[in-house]
Amino acid sequence: MPRGDKRSRSPAEYLIDGAWPHAVLDDHHGARVAQEVAARLRRAIDARGWSIAEVSRRSGVSRMTISQVLDGVVWCDLLTIANLEKVLEVDLWPGREPGNPPE
């Protein structure tokens, strides 16, 4: 399948100004979703006072993957998001529902 979907670059590579995940990004919807997932993940981890190692242990998602999602280095897959949402009891995906708007 052609890689015309711009996944050959990491989400953080669409950064125009500032620091990930609170930076201004290029007009790439996927990168903006990845940015919001990373920001929500960081807030959820901090709210519980857990380390990345603790989130990894509880969720089964590797520490490296969690760190890479937080840093915008990888495109987070759905199973990873689902496992993290379950253990953190939060919505990480920025949905279109009234209670879960993108921030």
C-alpha atoms as a printed R data frame, in Angstrom:
    type eleno elety resid chain resno       x      y      z
1   ATOM     1    CA   MET     A     1   0.000  0.000  0.000
2   ATOM     2    CA   PRO     A     2   1.390  3.441 -0.851
3   ATOM     3    CA   ARG     A     3   2.449  5.602  2.050
4   ATOM     4    CA   GLY     A     4   0.695  8.685  0.746
5   ATOM     5    CA   ASP     A     5  -1.034  9.008  4.111
6   ATOM     6    CA   LYS     A     6   1.992 10.835  5.552
7   ATOM     7    CA   ARG     A     7   2.793  8.122  8.126
8   ATOM     8    CA   SER     A     8   6.400  8.081  6.976
9   ATOM     9    CA   ARG     A     9   6.891 11.023  9.370
10  ATOM    10    CA   SER     A    10   6.241 10.810 13.099
11  ATOM    11    CA   PRO     A    11   3.474 12.956 14.597
12  ATOM    12    CA   ALA     A    12   5.979 15.321 16.229
13  ATOM    13    CA   GLU     A    13   7.630 15.925 12.856
14  ATOM    14    CA   TYR     A    14   4.573 18.005 11.909
15  ATOM    15    CA   LEU     A    15   5.548 20.501 14.621
16  ATOM    16    CA   ILE     A    16   5.831 24.107 13.431
17  ATOM    17    CA   ASP     A    17   6.436 25.954 16.685
18  ATOM    18    CA   GLY     A    18   6.718 25.081 20.369
19  ATOM    19    CA   ALA     A    19   7.283 21.832 22.214
20  ATOM    20    CA   TRP     A    20   5.370 18.574 21.845
21  ATOM    21    CA   PRO     A    21   2.588 17.929 22.806
22  ATOM    22    CA   HIS     A    22   1.520 21.564 23.231
23  ATOM    23    CA   ALA     A    23   3.054 22.826 19.980
24  ATOM    24    CA   VAL     A    24   1.528 24.369 16.911
25  ATOM    25    CA   LEU     A    25   1.348 21.693 14.219
26  ATOM    26    CA   ASP     A    26   1.139 21.639 10.460
27  ATOM    27    CA   ASP     A    27  -2.352 21.061  9.058
28  ATOM    28    CA   HIS     A    28  -2.315 17.268  9.472
29  ATOM    29    CA   HIS     A    29  -5.387 15.868 11.212
30  ATOM    30    CA   GLY     A    30  -3.671 12.626 12.254
31  ATOM    31    CA   ALA     A    31  -0.791 14.470 13.902
32  ATOM    32    CA   ARG     A    32  -3.263 16.649 15.786
33  ATOM    33    CA   VAL     A    33  -5.113 13.574 17.041
34  ATOM    34    CA   ALA     A    34  -1.788 12.021 18.113
35  ATOM    35    CA   GLN     A    35  -0.935 15.283 19.885
36  ATOM    36    CA   GLU     A    36  -4.236 15.239 21.785
37  ATOM    37    CA   VAL     A    37  -3.831 11.556 22.716
38  ATOM    38    CA   ALA     A    38  -0.336 12.307 24.072
39  ATOM    39    CA   ALA     A    39  -1.551 15.304 26.081
40  ATOM    40    CA   ARG     A    40  -4.491 13.354 27.550
41  ATOM    41    CA   LEU     A    41  -2.233 10.398 28.346
42  ATOM    42    CA   ARG     A    42   0.231 12.652 30.191
43  ATOM    43    CA   ARG     A    43  -2.574 14.282 32.209
44  ATOM    44    CA   ALA     A    44  -4.054 10.884 33.138
45  ATOM    45    CA   ILE     A    45  -0.694  9.497 34.254
46  ATOM    46    CA   ASP     A    46   0.089 12.614 36.278
47  ATOM    47    CA   ALA     A    47  -3.393 12.669 37.870
48  ATOM    48    CA   ARG     A    48  -2.811  9.181 39.256
49  ATOM    49    CA   GLY     A    49   0.751  9.862 40.296
50  ATOM    50    CA   TRP     A    50   1.885  6.767 38.417
51  ATOM    51    CA   SER     A    51   5.178  6.261 36.663
52  ATOM    52    CA   ILE     A    52   5.369  5.080 33.070
53  ATOM    53    CA   ALA     A    53   6.589  1.748 34.453
54  ATOM    54    CA   GLU     A    54   3.436  1.444 36.577
55  ATOM    55    CA   VAL     A    55   1.169  2.239 33.619
56  ATOM    56    CA   SER     A    56   3.080 -0.340 31.604
57  ATOM    57    CA   ARG     A    57   2.713 -2.999 34.275
58  ATOM    58    CA   ARG     A    58  -1.009 -2.396 34.672
59  ATOM    59    CA   SER     A    59  -1.838 -2.047 30.959
60  ATOM    60    CA   GLY     A    60   0.512 -4.515 29.303
61  ATOM    61    CA   VAL     A    61   1.753 -1.741 26.984
62  ATOM    62    CA   SER     A    62   5.538 -1.510 26.920
63  ATOM    63    CA   ARG     A    63   7.263  1.396 28.637
64  ATOM    64    CA   MET     A    64   8.987  2.223 25.366
65  ATOM    65    CA   THR     A    65   5.673  2.477 23.515
66  ATOM    66    CA   ILE     A    66   4.156  4.697 26.218
67  ATOM    67    CA   SER     A    67   7.206  6.971 26.143
68  ATOM    68    CA   GLN     A    68   7.153  7.129 22.350
69  ATOM    69    CA   VAL     A    69   3.444  8.029 22.319
70  ATOM    70    CA   LEU     A    70   4.071 10.750 24.901
71  ATOM    71    CA   ASP     A    71   6.968 12.082 22.803
72  ATOM    72    CA   GLY     A    72   5.073 11.954 19.488
73  ATOM    73    CA   VAL     A    73   7.564  9.506 18.004
74  ATOM    74    CA   VAL     A    74   5.040  6.843 16.958
75  ATOM    75    CA   TRP     A    75   1.510  6.599 15.599
76  ATOM    76    CA   CYS     A    76  -0.414  5.005 18.458
77  ATOM    77    CA   ASP     A    77  -2.495  1.994 17.408
78  ATOM    78    CA   LEU     A    78  -6.048  1.301 18.534
79  ATOM    79    CA   LEU     A    79  -5.201 -1.647 20.777
80  ATOM    80    CA   THR     A    80  -2.628  0.458 22.625
81  ATOM    81    CA   ILE     A    81  -5.146  3.257 23.113
82  ATOM    82    CA   ALA     A    82  -7.817  0.785 24.263
83  ATOM    83    CA   ASN     A    83  -5.489 -0.831 26.816
84  ATOM    84    CA   LEU     A    84  -4.345  2.535 28.166
85  ATOM    85    CA   GLU     A    85  -7.904  3.894 28.354
86  ATOM    86    CA   LYS     A    86  -9.027  0.821 30.284
87  ATOM    87    CA   VAL     A    87  -6.305  0.968 32.926
88  ATOM    88    CA   LEU     A    88  -6.380  4.772 33.272
89  ATOM    89    CA   GLU     A    89 -10.199  4.939 33.120
90  ATOM    90    CA   VAL     A    90 -10.166  7.946 30.768
91  ATOM    91    CA   ASP     A    91 -10.941  8.690 27.135
92  ATOM    92    CA   LEU     A    92  -7.665  9.296 25.347
93  ATOM    93    CA   TRP     A    93  -9.117  9.465 21.854
94  ATOM    94    CA   PRO     A    94 -10.489 12.957 21.150
95  ATOM    95    CA   GLY     A    95 -14.016 12.056 20.170
96  ATOM    96    CA   ARG     A    96 -16.841 14.072 18.766
97  ATOM    97    CA   GLU     A    97 -19.136 13.467 21.727
98  ATOM    98    CA   PRO     A    98 -20.135 16.545 23.773
99  ATOM    99    CA   GLY     A    99 -18.302 15.280 26.864
100 ATOM   100    CA   ASN     A   100 -15.100 14.422 25.013
101 ATOM   101    CA   PRO     A   101 -14.146 17.286 22.707
102 ATOM   102    CA   PRO     A   102 -10.603 17.810 21.416
103 ATOM   103    CA   GLU     A   103  -8.812 20.343 23.606
